[in-house]
Amino acid sequence: MSSDSIHRARKIGNGGPPAYNAAMLPISLGPAGLFTVMSLVLPSTAASAGPGSQPAETEPARLSIRETEILTPDGQPIRFRGFNLLWWVPPTAQDVADIKDLGANCVRYQFGYVPSGQFDPRQLRFLRRHVRLFTSQGLWVIPNLHAFRADGRPDSGNVWNAPALHREFLDMWDYILNLLKDEPFIAAWEPINEPHDVDRTKLAPWYREVIAHFRRTDARTPIVIEGAEYSGAEELLDYLKLDDPNLIYSFHFYHPHEYTHMLHPENRPLLEYPGTWGKAALAERMSTAVRFRDRHRVPVFCGEWGVRTGAPGYTQWLKDVGSLLEEHKIPWAHWAWAMQRHWPINDTFDLNRQKTEIYGVVSAILRNALSGDQTKPDHRNATRQAE
């Protein structure tokens, strides 16, 4: 999903990691979103046992993959339901409180980087502080590189073909992996957003190289990968299936694009939903992702879905897509929580309390999903047991 503009993030200090206790764990998370405090930090498997051995180091607990399921550190299925948040509108503690109040359990946090020929860590000085806003409150976070170019739009910067850019890209991720390696509630790493202008025959080998590079630093955390041509559901095809068993395959859903992305006056008169599409057409487009999941027995994730709130019938589009994701048991992150802070406009994708109509619609989708989920635990009881 591209941004219209990019605002410089304010300089924020890092601070130290918080001490964990049961009170910080969310009561209203989705299925299996809560586990005992003891499982937040697991003993390192590298530590040896026996007389004379050194005290075992600890590592933050991580999610794992079992065929089509994503599992919590104590082995319970979890289905992501959350939001995209972006660096150009720095997240706040109030954002986190509002997201938790809705019952969400994850954040796909997107950041940008402008390549300059040599990795510059100053560009990411805000990253750990932003991530800790979420992890300190028990929200799972997927750090994702949204943009790798100067104007902030999703782009690879031609990392597929330019060795120098590819090297800077890997150096940037080495820095991030080491910066956040001890941070709890890191759900997965997502190396790049919406790959495009790259042939499918190049994308899969590129991902293999990137994943192997990540695994030299972090062998445990899942990695999210996306298909070519802006990650549409139709790109979850056999070419993208890789051997690493700890992958989550993501797609973005903005079908039909000419409806969800209406923006400029030349697109008038406005298209309407359902119009000639309707829920059946949306289901058909999403079916490629469902078939990929079921054929390869891997988890899929709808990393973005949304519609401009100026589009006639947008509330029904949201309800239909939300219900399809739930019917197919697909984890999701809505695009987006806030793209502009306190702007009195009503034709953008973002959702926050100032936009009462879309906030109400997505709130209802979350409430209905959580109330109908028979696998979610009794969080209050789990919290009492952890104390």
C-alpha positions, 0 to 999 in steps of 0.5 A, a space after each residue: 500500500 503506497 503512501 501519499 506523502 512521508 513525514 519525518 518521524 520525530 527523534 525518540 530515545 530507546 530506553 530499556 526493556 520493561 519488566 513483565 508481569 501478568 497485568 500487562 497482558 491483554 485481556 481481550 486478545 484473539 484466540 490463544 493470544 495469552 499464555 502464562 508469563 513463564 512462557 514469555 521467555 524460554 530457556 535457550 536450546 543452546 545451553 548445556 545441562 549437567 555439572 559445571 555447565 554455565 547458567 542457561 541464557 534466556 531468549 524471548 519466546 517466539 511463535 512457530 508454524 505447524 502446517 497451516 497454523 501459527 502457534 503461540 510459544 506454548 503451542 496453542 493456535 493463534 490467528 492474527 487480527 490487527 492493524 497496520 501502523 506506519 512510521 510516518 504517523 508515529 504511534 502513541 500509547 493511546 493508539 495501543 490502548 485503543 487497539 487493545 480495547 478493540 480486541 486486536 492481538 497484532 500490529 504490522 508495523 511498517 518503516 521506511 529507509 532511504 538507501 544512500 550507498 551505505 547503511 545509515 542506522 540514524 534513519 532507524 533511530 525511532 524503530 525500537 521505541 515504536 516497536 516497544 510501544 506494542 510489545 510492552 503491552 502484549 501485542 505481537 508485532 511484525 516489523 515490515 520494510 514498507 519503502 526502500 526509496 526516497 519518496 516513501 512509496 513501497 518499492 524495492 529500490 531494484 534490490 533484485 538486480 543491483 548488488 550495492 542496494 542489495 548489500 545495503 538492504 541486508 546490512 539494514 536488516 542485520 542491524 534490525 535483527 540484532 536490535 530487536 533480537 531480545 524483544 518479546 512479542 516479535 511475531 515475524 520478520 517481513 523483509 519487504 512490502 509488495 514486491 513488484 517490477 521483478 519476474 517471478 523467476 527472480 523473486 523466489 531465488 531472491 527470497 531464498 538468499 534473504 531467508 538464508 541470510 536472516 537464519 544466520 542471525 535468527 533461526 527461530 522467528 517466522 518470516 513473512 513473504 509475499 508474491 510478485 506484482 504488489 502481493 495480490 492473492 492471485 500471486 500465491 502460486 506454486 513458484 513462491 512455495 519455499 523449503 523453510 518450514 517457518 514461513 508465513 505466506 502473505 497476500 494483500 486484498 484490495 479487489 477490485 482496485 479501481 474501486 478501493 483506490 478511487 482518489 482523483 477527480 478523473 475517476 469520477 463518477 465514483 464506482 459503487 459496491 456491490 455494483 457488478 462485483 459483490 461478495 461472490 467476486 471477492 470470494 473468487 479472488 481470495 480463493 487462490 490464497 485459500 487453495 495455496 494454503 490447503 495444497 501446500 499446508 502452510 499458513 497464509 496471512 492477509 497482511 493488508 485489506 482496506 478501502 477508501 472511505 469515500 467509496 460508495 458502499 465501502 462499509 459493505 465491502 469491509 463487512 464482506 471482506 472481513 467475513 470472508 477472512 473469518 470464514 476461511 480462518 485467515 489471519 489479517 491486518 487491516 490497512 490502516 490504523 492512522 495515515 494522517 493524525 487528526 485530519 478531518 477527512 473521510 476519503 482515506 483508508 485509515 481507521 481511528 476514533 475520529 472516523 466513527 463510521 469506519 471505526 464502528 464497522 471494523 470494531 464490529 468485525 472484530 467483536 463478531 470474530 472474537 465472539 464466534 471463535 470457540 478456540 479462544 481461552 479464558 484470558 482472565 483465568 489464564 492471567 490468574 494462573 500466571 500470577 
